[in-house]
Amino acid sequence: MRVARWSARRPWTAIGLWTLFVVLCLALGGAAGTNKISDAESGVGESGRAGRIAESGHFPEKPEESVLITRTEGGKLDARTARAAAADVVRRMKALPEVESVGRPVRSPDGTAVLVPVTMKGDTETADRRVDPLLAQSAEVQRANPGLRVEQVGTGSTAKGLGETLGEDFKRAEFISLPLTLLIMLVVFGAVIAAGVPVALALSSVAAAMGLSALVSHVLPATSAISNVILLMGMAVGVDYSLFYLKREREERRRGRPDAIEIAAETSGHTVVVSGMTVIVAMAGLYLAGEATFSSLATGSIIVVAVAVLASLTVLPALLAKLGRWTDRPRIPVLWRLTLRQGESRLWPALLRPALNHPAVTLAVSTGLLLLLAAPALDMRLKQPGSDDLSRDIAVVRSMDRLTHAFPSEGTVHEVAVRAPADRSDEVEAALAALARRTAADPLFAHDRRPAVKASADRRVHLIGIATPHTPNSDGARRSLETLRAWVPQAVGAVPGAEYAVTGKVAEGVDFTDHLEKRLPLVVGFVLLLTLVTMGLIFRSPAIALSTTLLNLLSAGAAFGVLVAVFQHTWAENLLDFTSSGAVVSWLPLFLFVMLFGLSMDYHVFVVSRIREAARHGLPTRDAVREGITRSAGVVTSAAIVMVAVFSIFGTLSMVEFKQLGVGLAAAILIDAVVIRIFVLPALMALLGSWNWWPNRPSPRHHHFPQAPAHPHPPYPPHLLRRP
């Protein structure tokens, strides 16, 4: 804890260095930019192989837009009106500098729609920033034809529509979460400055981690979701670690300790380092998933946790040293008086009484409740999120529905990729053409357009898109994929030297889910083993290590049960504004398990450290459990409330995967903070007694701190201490 002491003794230097560090991280990260994961890098299984084959062909990727014309009231279009509107669209689009070409208008087989294909200039990555002029012209055609519905769907317009919705979601989440966190901190501390310090440090940690992750992405490419995960983890652990430190510093200062900051560094500071290391170790388990997206999420989480730990050891002691008693200013009278009474609360001893007086019964009942909550997880079904999971409140999603209904080939597409010697190009094209004719006779595939074969410039790579009329996550789409994967070897396998594979949204989802199901036992085993080893090394106790692992497993299982009960059924659809697909997003269980283990260990280390500290002062096990949990109750409950509040906000977002992430995390923290900490943990430790500390009882630790003046609140009540 020398770093914390150095910071407290040289506060301006520490504050200046931290500010410089954050500014440098932001500046360098902004200058370097973020290197995103490519489709080929993120692919697994056969679809990943197909992606790499397609990428080797260096096909030009142009943003495609589709202008759809239908009747406002539905039904068949008037041929003359539709032709005039389509001609107007073609004329307007051709006049735009952002447009490369405009295709011939296509009428749907049932005559209810006309589609005008448009190809934009430039790359697909920036299409959403350049699509506004096209959308404006489509809107002009709409105004000129009030009886028609003219709407635009495509690379840029869809990304823009979804991006705006998600952007508004996250802005609203940030707008709610920051004031809410501040409000909770005000209730906890009763003073404005003390409430603002944890939030400010968490935000600065998030900012620094964002910059660092951008730099690291040039070594380990980043997923687009990394910024959201950094914000989520950074606010959670950043506020927690500052809260642990601040509460202990205030506790010691109220006892009259002149060296309260150093005592906080020796106790809570040490716990923060240990907690941070356990979270980092747990998150490292994601690297074993063997998939680029999970590796990116692990990297982002590890960076932000490490930065948050660094902040709590450097700039936080410096701020407390400079602020001194000003930390508790300006005070909010009612809330301040409540904080003065927290140490005398009778609530926690009363809540702990059943667990400590009747540990066996309490343990049996509470464990049974957790197993009951976990039971639905046995029926968990996984699937990748697709267009059918998007909220129909989003305008562009409704437009996509109408487009794919009128033109099924514009919806779910399987892409067959073939690589063969250039002199076999004609054979490959003939084989793929025969495959297209075979699919045209099967109702599993779309028939409104004939698929075209594309060849690379060197004639070595060929692609063909085979559409299905089914939505990506439907049984029909999966059956069409299975059928196509069975037919492709029959069609292309006879071409000498040919390698082939099938990709597309359906294939990616199926392969990704299969990959995760194979990797899940490896990741779970790694996290469980490291939890055992880490907790064993920290507490030098096999009983604590084993009980921590089992309790975290119980907590995670109960959270998964809640997740399945809410999202695989329909009863909560109106409450959370989603449409159940009867499954959990496939990437979520693995990420959630690792994250939950990390955050649960974060709390567990803090609580058990306070219990061990009480035992080191000579208290019997049951009294040590009571004192440790009671004295840590305020800070742990406050941290849990912050986490539950922030995670619950994610449950209000439009995307179902974020809803599931928010509900899963909030449920886990709530279960951990209430059922585990108040009932299961104290009951288990009471039953174990001295075995908690086997092979050795915690020896008294003597801190070399200056003698504190007399104070009416000694560290532990004298009547609880063992008599010599």
C-alpha positions, 0 to 999 in steps of 0.5 A: 500500500506504499502507492496510496501512502505516497499519494496521500503525502504528495497529493498534488503530484498524484492528482496531476499525474492521474489527470495527465494519464487520463488525458494522454489515454484519451488523446492517444486513443482518439488519434489511433482510432479503434481497429474493429473486428472483421467478419472473417476474424469473428467467424467460427466453424464453417461460416467462419471458413466461408467468410475467409474464403470470400475475403480472399476474393477481394470482392468490392463491397458497395453499400446497397439501398432499396426503395420500396413502393407500396400502397398505404392501405395495402393491396395491389398497386395501380400500374401507372401510378407505381411506374411514375413513382418509380421513375421519379425515384430513379431520376432523383437518385441518379442526380445524387453525387453519393449514388454510383448506379440505379437499377431497373425497378422490379415489380413483386410477383403479387403486384403489391410492391415495386423495388428500386435498387440503388448502389451508393459510392464509397465503403459500407462502414461510412454509408450511414453517414452519407445516406441522408441525401438519398433518404431526403429524395425518397421522402420527396417522392413520398410527399408527391404521392400521398396514396403510396408508401415510399420507404428506404431500406439498405446498408446505410439507412438500416445502420442509421435507423438502428444506430439512432435508436440505440444512440438515443437508448444509451443517451437516455441510459446515461442521462438516468444512470449518472443522476441516479448514481449520484442520488444514491451516493448522496443518501449513502454519504449525506454530503455532496463532495463525498457523493461526487468523488466515486462518480467522478473517479468512475467516469475518469476510469471509464474515459482512460479505459476507452482510450487504452482499449482503442490503442490495444485494439491495434493488437487485439481487434475490438468489437463494437460493443466494447465501449458499452461493456467498458461503461457498464463495468467501469461505472460498477467497479469504479463506484464500488472501489471508491465507495469501499475506500471512502467508507473505511476512511470516514469510519476511521476518521470518526474514531479520531484516527489522524492517519485514517487514509493510511488505515483505509489503504491498509485495509480497504485498499488491500481489499480493492487490489485483491477484488480487482485481481479476482475480477480480472482473473475471472474475466480472463476466462473469456479468452478461452472461448476462442472467439474474437468478440469474447477476447475483445470483451475480456480485454475491455473489462480487464483494462477498465477494472485495472484502471479503476483499481489504479484510481482507488490507490493513487488519485483517491487517497490524494483527493481525500488528503487534500479535501480532509474534512471538506469531504463531508461538505456541504452536508444535507441535514436529514441524510447526514444525520442518517449516516451518523446513525448507520453504525448503530443500526439494529437492522443487520443484527436482526436480519442475521439472527436466523442465520446465526441462531439456526444456521442449519435450517437457514442454510437449507431453506435459503439454498432450496430457494436458490435451487428453485430459482435456478431450476428454469435454467435447465431448460435454457435454449440459445440463439443468436439475435436477429432481425426478428428480435428487433423492436417493431417500434423502430421505423426501419424495422417495419420497413424491413418487414414489408420489404422481405414480405414483398421480396423474400430474396431481400431478407435471409440469404445463405452465401455459398463461397467456393475457392478453386484453381482459376482454370476450374472457374467454368466448372465452379460456375456451372456447379453453382448454377445447377445448385441454384436451379435445385433450390428453385424447386424447393419451398425452403428457398425464395423464388422471386429472383434468380441467384447470380454467381459472382466471380473474383477478379482472378477467377479463383473465388466464386460466391452465390447468395441463396435466399430463404423466405424465413426469418433468420431464427426460424426453424424454416431458416435452419432447415434450409441451411441444413439442406443447402449444406447437404447439397453444396458438396454434391454440387461442388465436390466433384470440382478438383481442388475446390474448397467450399463453405456456407455462411450468412446470418443463419449459418453464423448463428448456428455455428456460433451457438455450437461453438459456445456450447463446446467451449462453455465447459472449458471456460466454466471449469477455468473460472471455477478452478481459478476461483478456488485457487485465488480465494485459497491464496488470499485467505489461506483457507480451503473452506473459504475457497470452496464455499466462495466457489459454491456460493458464486455458482448458486448465485449465477445459477439462480440468475440464469433461472430468472433470465430464462423465466423472464425471456423464454416466456411471454408473461414479462413482454409488456413489462419489459417491452419485448417479444419473446423468441423462446430463447436466450441470446447465445453469447450471453450465458458465457459472458454473464457467467464470467462477469457474475463470478467476477462481481460476486467475488468482488463483494465476497472478498470485501465481506469475508475480509471484514469477518476475518479482520474481526476474527483477528481481533479475537472474536468467536466465529459467530460474533466475527460473522455478525460484526464483519457483515454488519460493519460491511453492510452499509458499503456493500448494500450501497454498492449493490444498489448502485449496480442494480440501478445501473444494470436495471436501466439496461433492461429498458433498452430496445435491443433484446440482448441488452435487456437480457444482460441488464436483467441477468446482472441486476438479478444476480447482484440482488440475489448475491446481496440479499440471499447469499450475504444475509442468509447463506454465507453467515449460516454456512460460516456459523456451521463451519466455525473454526474450520473457516480458518483451518489450518490456522485461525487468523492471528492478530494483526498489529498495524503500526498506526499512531495511537488514536485518541479516545473515542466512544465507538471502539473498533469492536465491542469489548464484551465480544472479545475473548477473554485471555 
